Amino acid sequence: MADEVKLYAVGGSPFVCRVKIALNLKGIKYENFEEDLDNKSADLLKYNPVHKKIPVLVHNGKSISESLVIVEYVDDVWKGVPILPQDPYEKAVARFWAKFIDDKFIPAIFKVFTSNGDEQAITEACEQLQILENELANKGSKFFGGDNINLVDITADFLAYWLGTIEEATEITLVSKDKYPKITEWADNFVNCQVVKEILPPREHLLAFFKKRFGKA
Amino acid sequence: MADEVKLYAVGGSPFVCRVKIALNLKGIKYENFEEDLDNKSADLLKYNPVHKKIPVLVHNGKSISESLVIVEYVDDVWKGVPILPQDPYEKAVARFWAKFIDDKFIPAIFKVFTSNGDEQAITEACEQLQILENELANKGSKFFGGDNINLVDITADFLAYWLGTIEEATEITLVSKDKYPKITEWADNFVNCQVVKEILPPREHLLAFFKKRFGKA
């Protein structure tokens, strides 16, 4: 029996795109169910009763929520191009950075825009950006994953693609090539990966969304 | 060459105890370095420069931070009693609940005590408790992990042992046997597991700490 793979999604979400990149890397075909977050489907509420949030992956009738949990599941179930390193220590390091991005980095960046560019928030966001800049410099590789993208790159999709559109929408700039050369280069490499490029939402849609969200439309 | 395993720790931390339980389950001997959080050691700052927090595991000179990342690493490196399920779906479910406990449950519980029993905070904490109560009822097993403890039980050590002492210190009660019979039974089973009991910090130390922390000492 062929696998039945369904994804409950919102195309503009960086968390959803993590899962789409993972599925794309593995060459998995899936049915996409686009959700309206103002009117969530009965399926979404059934499959993710705890958080009621996208993304949800349903594989042969069994549901999994939380983007990083899904990405690890995809890597566990479908072999081929690996998403996590095989070595236990390298795997732990990748999980550490993925967690850092979710728990520290993204909230710090968002605070800049929700506070309309509060100085303290900018200082803190720049500290987090510098940590990632240093990590890329220390690795000295094209991606956080080395020569190829891995869990950390996928988790950082927000930094590579979404952040620039929020910057444009709000006219608050955090990342410049001068200040964060490694991040800038990495972001360019990441969005130009075929498996990433294929699934990124149109930039103009995100721009319109964030202009509305941050009161500039 | 024998493995060199060091743990930078504070005995009273539920996050540290997760790692200690994992190491104990695997029968791993390690050297414990007790940290003074008001005067962190140079080693701690060196091994966890990003967060500067305990616990940190150093295995043959390589450091790993973040309690759940460490627990997964311990499970990856040392075979024997498994901490995560082997089945990819069950593994994803365990990771989902571990993440729920860290991201939603513990912050909701803490808010009750830092707000000195704010009604809204209590309502929200009880919602989270009910979710875990329902999960235990649905599973119908002794532990979140089934017949034996797994990643979820270990992650929930705070609920099993620490919460009761904070309740006593603050005189605010959230968990009663009447309201959450499954959680109460689970907590009793969990703290009586040999591998858990051996490493739990003395109750009176926690009680004194939380009385001081929440201004009742």
Interface residues (C-beta under 8 A of the other chain):
Chain A: V50 H59 K62 I64 S65 E66 L68 V69 I70 E72 Y73 D76 V77 P88 Y89 K91 A92 V93 R95 F96 K99 F100 I131
Chain B: V50 H59 K62 I64 S65 E66 L68 V69 I70 E72 Y73 D76 V77 P88 Y89 K91 A92 V93 R95 F96 K99 F100 I131
